[in-house]
Amino acid sequence: MALTDTAIRKAAPRDKPYKLSDGGGMYLEVMPTGAKYWRLKYRMTGKEKRFALGVYPVVSLASARQGREEARKLLVQGVDPSSARQEAKRRVREIRQVTEVSVGPTDRHPLVVAACKRLATGDIKSEKGLISAPAEVLHVEVTRGSLERALDLFNALIFEFAKRGSTVEVDAEKKWTVLIIEGTRVELSVTERVRRKEHVDTPEETKAKERYWKLPRYPGREYPGTPRHDYLATGILTITAGRWPSRSWNDTERTPLERRFPEVVSGLILLAAEIHAREEKQAREAEQRRLAKEHYARIMEQRKRERGLFEALETEATKWERAARLRAYVDAVEHAATLEDELTDELVDWIDWARTKADWLDPMIRVSDLILDAPEPEKPALWW
């Protein structure tokens, strides 16, 4: 019998540990201390094993059941859940062993060189004073004073991941810079935070507005408008990766991004693994939807075919009944005429004709009608 939250809360400790089963190999082990542990019992290579699913109430009943289903999926694939968990922990430890990354190497990657050359032209500044051209070069969105530092960060990332067999490319169509980690595409950008304040007109702007109101206005003369806000550079950079899921790292008062590089590198690797898992899940769900649609289409086609066959059956049965009714009527006419001695040659011809039509209508008799089965004649034109 499946567990309920009420039953779990009311489970009191005893002198010895005892179990409350939830089905599917999952149970709640209640300890004499009152602690409650979720466990999953399973068999692998002929041996009985146990897999920890968490501690109640930190791990709820619903979460424990979800963990059970995920473990059972691994078992179906022939993967031991305990071994998979240990491998994941080992990989995280290896990733977090990154202790130092050199920022600003002497050599610059060609993508960084191209970005420096393109963004230094000064013709792509936005309203906020940020320079960016993500459709052409690396996705940095910073003020001119932070451009070199942002490119150095990008350069360090590119070289660090190149050691790990990863590449970086610019997707001009989507305006993304993509870091490809073990085949998983992770969007990457370096941006600068700007501070906004209300714009105060300068003396020159004030005089320009006064002149506009004093001089005669004529078509084509534009008002010397000024921006509503001014944006001030802060020098605080943020590295953003991914869209959903996503991660971001930024400068803090005590720790600049250069000193957070081990955290950034390990975080990007873990994010790529999370994105890969999400993409695989979406692919599985898409495949399930495709199969469900195909199954639905097959069932509907079968129903349509069955309905057509049944309608044809009803039509044939109706024809058979009509043919039988016609024959009964013709026999009655013939019998009445015989009794009254009125069976004339004309009536005999009609009886033969009527029985022929009944045979033509009867689906059990394969005959053709020279008139009704003949092709429909072509309608004459309205003029000669």
N, C-alpha and C positions, 0 to 999 in steps of 0.2 A: 504494500500500500504506500502511495506517495506521501511524502512528508508535507506538513504545512508550517507556516511561521509560528502559529499558535502552539503546535505540538513541540516545536524546537525550543521556544521560550520556556515552556513548562517542563522540559526535560531536566529533572533534578539530578545532582550527582549521587552516586552510590558508593559502596565500599570498594567495588571493582569497576574498571572501565566496561562500558557496554555500548552497543551499536544500535542505531536507528536507521533502517534501510530506506532508501528513496527509489530503488529500482535501477536497472542498468549497471549494476556493480557499484553504484555510489552509496555511501552511507555516512552518517554523522557519528563520530566516536566521542562519547561523553566521558571525561576523565573524573576521578574522585575529587580533584581540585575544583571542578566546575567548568574547566576549559572544554571547548567543543571544537573538534577538528573534522574538516571534510576530507574524506578519503575516497579513492576509486580503486576497486579491486579488478584486476584483469589478468589474463594469461598471455605470456609471450614465450615462444619456443618451448611450449609445454610446461613452463614454470609460472606459478602464481606470483604476481607482483602487486604492489600498492603504490599509488600515485597521490601525492598531497595536493589538495585543491584549495587549501586556505583555512583560516580560522574564523569561526562564527563569533560575533556578528560582523566582523570586518568584511568578510566575504558572505554575501547574502545567499539565500537559497537559490534565487534566480541566477546569480553569478556562478555559483557552484555548478548548477546544471549546465550553464553555457560552457564552463571549463570541461565538464564531462563530455559534452558533444564534440568539442574540439579535440579532446584526447581520443575519442572513439574514431574520429575521422583519420587521425594519424595511424591508429591501429588497423583500419581498413587498408591503408596504404603500406602496411607492413613496417611502420616506424614505431619504435618504443617511445612513448611520451616522456619517460624519465630520461632516456638518452638524449632526446631532442631538447629537453630543458637544460641539461648539462652542457650540451654543445652550444646553445644560445648564450649561456653564462660565460663559457670559455671565450666565445667570440667577442662579447662585450669587454671582457678583461683585456683581450689583445688590442682592441680598438683604443681603449683608454690608456694604454701604455705609451701613447704618443706624448712625449714630455716637452719637446721643443721643436718649433718650426721656424726656420729663418725667414724673416720678412724683409723684402727688398734685396734680392740677390743681384749680383752684378749684371747677369744676362737677363734680358727681358723676352718674354714669349712674343711671337709675331702678332698674336691677337692684342696683346697689351700695347705693342708699338703702334699698331694700326689705330687703336682707340686713342692713344695719346696724340697722334697726328690729326685725327679727325676732330676730337673735342677741343683741341687748342685753337681751332679756326675762329671761334667766337661768334659764329652765325647761327647757333642753335640754342640760345639761352631762352628759358621759359619765363613765365610771368613771375615765378618765385625766385628767379635768378639762378636756377639750376641748369646745368648743361647735361644733355643726354641725347643719345642717338641709338636706341636699342635695336632698331631695324638694320643698322649698319655695323656697329661695333659692340663691344662688351657693354652690358647693361649697368652703367654707373649713372647716378643722378645726384650730382654734387655741385657745390659752388666751385669757382675756379681755384680758390685757395686750397681746397681739399682734393683736387683732382689727382695730384701726384701720389698722395697717400692712399687714395682709393684704388688707384691702379697698382700700387705696390702690394696691397692686400690681395687683389685679384691675381697678380702675378705669383705671389706665394702660394695661393690656393691651387693654381694651375700646375705649378711645378711639384707641389706636394702630392697631388692626386695623379700626376703623370708617373710618379714612382710606383704607384699602386695599379698602373695599367688603365687609368681612367683618362678620358678626354673631355675637352670643352669645345663647344661649337656655338655659333650665333645663328638662331633661327630667324631669318629676316621676315618671313611671313607672319609669324606670331609675335615678333619683337621680343624674343626671349634669348637669354644666354643660358645654355643648357650644359650642366655637368653630367656626364654619363658615367655612372658607377656600376660596374658589372652588368651593363645592359639596361640599367634603370635610369631614366632621364629625370634630372632634378633641376628645376628652374633656379637660377642664382642671380642675385643683384646686390650691389653696394650703393646705398643711398645716404644722403646727409639730412639730418633733421634741421629745419629752419624755424626761426621764431617769428611770429607775425605780430605786427603792431599797427595801430591806426596811422594813416599817412597824414603828415602835417605839411602843408604847402610851404615851399621855399619862397624867399622874397621874389625870385625871378618868376615862379609860377603865379604868385599873387599879382604881380605887375601885368603878366600876360593876360590874366582874366580881366583885370581892370581895363586894359586896352580894348579887349573884345567888346565890352559893354559900351565904351565911349565912342568907338569908331562905327561908321555906318556898316550895317550887315548886308551882305549880298550873297546870292546863291553860290554855293561851293566853299564858302568860308566856314571852317570848322571851329567849334569851341575848343579851347585848349584844356581839355580834360586831364585830370590827374588820377592816379590809381587810388583805390579806397584803402589799400593796405600796403605796407612795406614789409619785406621779408628779409630777416637778418640771418647771416650764416652763424651756425653754432659750432661747427667743426666736429659735431658728434655723428659718427658714422654707424650705420647698421648693415649687417650682412643678413639678407633674407633668402631663405631657400624653400622651394616647394610652394604649392598653392593649397592643396588639401590632401593630406596633412602638410603642415608647414612648420618651420622653425626660424627664429631670428636671434641674432646676437648683436649687441651694440656697445659702444663705449660707455663706461661708467666713470664716476668721479675718481675712483681709485685704480681702475683696471682698464687700460685701453684694449682695443681689439687685438693688437699685436701680442699681448700677453695672454689673451684668451684663445689663441690659435689651437692649442691641443683640444680644448673644449669644442671649438668650431669644427675641426676635422673629424673628431669622433662623432659629434652630433650629426654631421652630414652623412657619414657612413650608416649610422643607425636610422636616419631619416630615409635614406635610399632603401634600406631593408624594409622599413614600414610602408613606403610607397609601393615597393615590389609586392609585398604581401597584400596590400589593398588592391593593386591591379590584378593580381591572381584571383582574388576573391570576386572582383567585378567580372573577370573573364568567366569564372565558374558560374556566376549568377546569370550572365548573358547567355552562356551555353544552356543553362537550365531553362531560361525563358524561350530560347530558340527551340529546344526540344518540346517544351510545353505547347508552343504555337504549332509545331509540326504535328504533335499528337492531336491537338484540337482540330487542325485542318483535316487530318485523316478521319477523325470521328465524324466531323460534319460532312465530309465527302461520302463516308459510308452511310450516314443517315439520309443524305440526299439520294444516293443510289437506291437504298432500300425503299425510300418513299416513292421514287419513280417506278420501281418494280411493283410495289403494292398498288399504285394507281393504275398501272397497266393491267394488273390482275383484276382489279375492280372493273375496269373498262371491258375486258374480255368476258367476265362473268355477266356484266350487264348486257352485252351483245348476245350472249348465249341465252339469257332469260328472254330478251326481246324476240330472238328467233323462235324460241319455243312458244311464246305467246302468239306470234304470227301464225305458226303452223296450227296451233289449237284453233285459232280464229278461222283459218282457211278450211280446216276439217269441219268446223261447225257450219260454215256456209255451205260446203258441199253436202253435208248430211241433211241440212234443212231443205236444200234444193231438190235432193233426191226424194225426200218424203213428199214434197209438194209436186213432184214430177215437173220441175222447172229447170232441170239441168240442161241448159241450152249450150250450143257450140261456143257462143261468145263467153258464157260463164266458165266453161271448161278451159278456154284459153286464159281467162283471167286467173283461174285457180292454178294453172301451170305457171303463169308469170309470178303469182304471189309466192308459190313454193320455191321458185328459183331465187326470189329476193330473200326469202328466209334462209335458204342455204348460203347465199352470199354474205348475209349478216352473221351467220353462225361461225364462230372462230374455230370450231371443231372440224369444219368442212372447208377445204382449200379449193375455192372456185373463184373465178373472176367474172365481173359484170362488164359486158361489152360497152355499155354506155357510161356507167358510174366510175369505172376504173380507167376509162380512156383519158388521154391527156386533154386538158382544157383547151378548147380552140382559141385561136388568137382573135381578139376583138378587132373588128374592122375599123379603119380610120374614119374620121369624120368627113374627110374629103377624098376625092379620087385623084 
